Amino acid sequence: MKVCFSRLLASALILPATLLGVSTAAHADRPWRDVPTPAQVVKEFPLSQPLAPVLTALPAGAPFTLDKTGKLYRLDPVDGRLTTLMDELPPLSAVTATAQGLWAVAPAPKPELLNLAPDTGVILNHISITKVLTTGSHIAAMRIAHDTAILADDGVPAFIIIDLKTGKMQRLLEGSPTLSGHGPLMRRGQPVTTASGQAETGGNIRFLALDHNRQWLFYQAPTGPLYRIGTNLLTDPSLGPAERIEGMANWRRTPSLGGLTIDSHDVLYMADIEHGDLLAFGPDRIPLRLLHDDRLYDAQALTVLKDKTSPQRHLAVLLGPTAADSHYHLLEIALP
């Protein structure tokens, strides 16, 4: 039986938080407030082909993305040009960039976790993940915490934890309401509906972000809310489901999102497709609105861009097609 998370939240008035399967946030959500100096869009490029909602960047390099078939591309932030990395790679469903290179998930023909050289796409290492997948599994996102890979299965909601040294792996928290989408996905202030008129949830867990110490994992479905859990709760084999469930925290209610990323100062950035805003939420837990731009209604992914020549932080935002323009676009935003 599927438990509706909104009903669980409603019952919080009479039940302790631990019985809900998630700890509540320390403070009530405060409204988003405008910053004195807003962020600025500094570049926009049309892209040459349709892309998947995937965007990641090396600590000091260009971003990477996937096309609709799962082919890996390097994306030039100067002119938006897409460059293929190694045609022989299998189709990928998720990719993340780290100081140690690229990590990606190949769902077929053999489900594997791949470590790739970022300059060539050559496979440096591979680990079979067949035994932790189930019928309907789809890996939508992944992050690397030291020697551990954390994968998000949005097809059959669960975390998949892989020890990169030993190859040991396990599925955790399958069926937790925090990993599933519940409310309707909102865009431009309206529910997104299917061709038959049914409201969409936007899927299950899709967004992952790690703080700079790899101590905390932030995660959410596109309709929110944002949750936080200690990475030690996912990697310590001595812990059971009860300890992990108790360690989940409802960190912040969010609007419907088209992207989530985090910078080295542990500030989370969110592309709000419900209102067309760029939001920020840092360790101080002050909710900030950095920018309103109608183009953000069509955001599909975002990542922090590192520029050695400038101390100013930038974000890259992948925009989907619109009724007026069938092209995907890359937006670059200078942060205040």
DATA-V740795 format. One record per residue. N is the residue number from 1. RES is the residue in one small letter. PSI is psi in whole degrees, -180 to 180 (NA if undefined). D_LAST is the distance of its C-alpha to the last C-alpha in Angstrom with 2 decimals. Layout:
# DATA-V740795
n	res	psi	d_last
N	RES	PSI	D_LAST
N	RES	PSI	D_LAST
This chain:
# DATA-V740795
n	res	psi	d_last
1	m	131	46.43
2	k	127	42.75
3	v	130	41.19
4	c	122	38.76
5	f	-32	35.75
6	s	-35	35.24
7	r	-37	38.80
8	l	-42	38.08
9	l	-40	35.20
10	a	-37	37.51
11	s	-4	40.13
12	a	-19	37.81
13	l	-23	39.31
14	i	-10	42.59
15	l	144	41.89
16	p	152	40.24
17	a	-35	37.02
18	t	-27	38.79
19	l	-17	41.22
20	l	-10	38.48
21	g	11	37.57
22	v	139	34.05
23	s	145	32.73
24	t	159	30.85
25	a	153	27.38
26	a	-32	27.61
27	h	154	26.20
28	a	147	26.30
29	d	128	23.26
30	r	154	21.14
31	p	152	19.73
32	w	136	16.19
33	r	147	14.38
34	d	142	11.73
35	v	153	8.59
36	p	-41	9.12
37	t	109	6.23
38	p	162	6.07
39	a	163	5.08
40	q	137	7.84
41	v	122	11.06
42	v	-20	12.22
43	k	153	15.50
44	e	131	18.17
45	f	136	21.53
46	p	143	24.65
47	l	154	26.18
48	s	-11	29.89
49	q	164	30.95
50	p	143	30.32
51	l	156	28.38
52	a	160	28.43
53	p	64	25.42
54	v	130	24.60
55	l	127	21.69
56	t	155	21.22
57	a	145	20.18
58	l	157	21.76
59	p	-30	20.01
60	a	65	19.95
61	g	-172	21.13
62	a	157	21.28
63	p	162	21.05
64	f	153	24.34
65	t	175	25.64
66	l	147	29.03
67	d	-177	30.98
68	k	-21	33.06
69	t	-3	35.96
70	g	11	34.06
71	k	139	33.98
72	l	134	31.28
73	y	145	29.16
74	r	136	26.72
75	l	119	24.03
76	d	115	23.05
77	p	-10	19.33
78	v	-43	20.41
79	d	3	22.89
80	g	11	23.08
81	r	139	26.56
82	l	130	28.10
83	t	126	30.43
84	t	140	32.93
85	l	107	33.41
86	m	99	37.12
87	d	-23	39.00
88	e	-7	41.26
89	l	144	38.69
90	p	164	39.57
91	p	141	37.33
92	l	152	34.38
93	s	-19	32.84
94	a	149	29.89
95	v	144	28.16
96	t	145	25.68
97	a	136	24.61
98	t	177	25.02
99	a	-20	25.74
100	q	8	29.36
101	g	-158	29.00
102	l	142	29.01
103	w	138	30.65
104	a	160	31.92
105	v	125	34.41
106	a	111	37.33
107	p	-22	39.06
108	a	160	42.14
109	p	-23	44.80
110	k	114	44.45
111	p	120	41.50
112	e	153	39.85
113	l	126	36.78
114	l	140	36.12
115	n	122	34.48
116	l	145	33.68
117	a	124	33.12
118	p	-21	29.78
119	d	-26	31.24
120	t	-23	34.48
121	g	4	34.38
122	v	137	37.53
123	i	117	38.28
124	l	-30	38.32
125	n	155	39.36
126	h	144	40.14
127	i	125	41.03
128	s	136	42.92
129	i	15	41.40
130	t	-42	44.24
131	k	-14	45.56
132	v	6	42.40
133	l	157	42.01
134	t	171	44.01
135	t	124	45.04
136	g	-4	42.01
137	s	143	39.46
138	h	118	36.31
139	i	114	33.62
140	a	-22	30.29
141	a	159	27.91
142	m	154	28.27
143	r	158	26.66
144	i	122	28.21
145	a	98	28.50
146	h	-112	30.36
147	d	25	33.77
148	t	134	33.32
149	a	132	32.29
150	i	116	31.13
151	l	144	31.88
152	a	116	31.31
153	d	106	34.37
154	d	-10	33.47
155	g	-47	36.96
156	v	90	38.76
157	p	121	35.96
158	a	160	35.99
159	f	142	34.31
160	i	123	36.04
161	i	126	35.87
162	i	124	37.16
163	d	114	38.04
164	l	-18	37.36
165	k	-44	39.97
166	t	-20	42.83
167	g	0	42.08
168	k	144	42.77
169	m	157	40.97
170	q	154	41.07
171	r	135	39.84
172	l	147	38.40
173	l	29	37.83
174	e	132	39.23
175	g	-4	39.49
176	s	131	36.97
177	p	-23	35.58
178	t	-16	32.06
179	l	0	32.20
180	s	151	33.25
181	g	140	31.79
182	h	-52	33.46
183	g	171	31.96
184	p	142	31.68
185	l	128	28.77
186	m	136	27.00
187	r	131	25.47
188	r	34	24.75
189	g	5	26.16
190	q	148	29.43
191	p	139	31.13
192	v	129	31.40
193	t	158	35.15
194	t	177	37.57
195	a	-28	40.19
196	s	1	42.55
197	g	5	40.20
198	q	143	39.34
199	a	139	35.88
200	e	149	33.89
201	t	-12	32.09
202	g	7	30.01
203	g	-173	31.83
204	n	-153	31.66
205	i	124	29.40
206	r	-28	27.02
207	f	131	23.75
208	l	144	23.74
209	a	137	21.16
210	l	139	22.11
211	d	169	20.48
212	h	-23	20.45
213	n	-2	23.90
214	r	32	25.32
215	q	-32	26.55
216	w	138	25.12
217	l	124	25.18
218	f	140	23.18
219	y	155	24.86
220	q	160	25.50
221	a	164	27.20
222	p	-28	25.31
223	t	1	26.43
224	g	-174	25.38
225	p	179	25.44
226	l	133	23.46
227	y	160	25.81
228	r	139	25.76
229	i	144	28.71
230	g	134	29.46
231	t	-26	30.21
232	n	-28	33.33
233	l	-23	34.70
234	l	-22	34.62
235	t	-14	36.08
236	d	111	38.72
237	p	-13	42.01
238	s	-11	43.72
239	l	150	41.67
240	g	179	42.86
241	p	-38	41.35
242	a	-44	41.60
243	e	-38	39.43
244	r	-43	36.76
245	i	-41	36.80
246	e	-28	36.60
247	g	-6	33.53
248	m	135	31.46
249	a	130	28.94
250	n	102	27.61
251	w	-33	24.02
252	r	133	22.35
253	r	136	23.52
254	t	158	21.39
255	p	180	21.89
256	s	134	23.22
257	l	149	20.90
258	g	19	20.85
259	g	148	18.98
260	l	134	17.74
261	t	174	16.26
262	i	146	15.17
263	d	-177	13.47
264	s	-12	15.24
265	h	9	13.92
266	d	29	15.56
267	v	126	12.68
268	l	135	14.12
269	y	137	12.51
270	m	135	14.92
271	a	107	15.84
272	d	104	17.70
273	i	-7	20.59
274	e	-37	22.29
275	h	-5	19.94
276	g	36	17.76
277	d	156	14.50
278	l	122	11.75
279	l	155	12.04
280	a	142	11.02
281	f	107	13.82
282	g	-172	13.99
283	p	-26	17.08
284	d	-9	16.92
285	r	30	17.51
286	i	118	15.37
287	p	121	14.75
288	l	141	11.47
289	r	114	11.12
290	l	-24	7.75
291	l	142	9.78
292	h	130	13.48
293	d	126	15.17
294	d	-24	18.90
295	r	-23	18.76
296	l	-13	17.31
297	y	-26	20.72
298	d	17	22.11
299	a	141	19.79
300	q	-22	22.05
301	a	158	20.08
302	l	158	16.76
303	t	158	15.99
304	v	133	13.54
305	l	133	14.13
306	k	130	14.88
307	d	111	14.99
308	k	-21	17.21
309	t	-9	16.70
310	s	137	12.99
311	p	-15	11.12
312	q	136	7.81
313	r	144	7.99
314	h	154	9.18
315	l	144	11.18
316	a	133	14.59
317	v	127	16.12
318	l	124	19.88
319	l	136	21.18
320	g	174	24.82
321	p	160	27.30
322	t	175	27.79
323	a	-28	30.96
324	a	-17	30.15
325	d	119	29.07
326	s	-5	30.71
327	h	149	28.37
328	y	152	25.65
329	h	155	22.31
330	l	126	19.42
331	l	133	15.96
332	e	130	13.12
333	i	127	9.52
334	a	126	6.64
335	l	151	3.82
336	p	NA	0.00
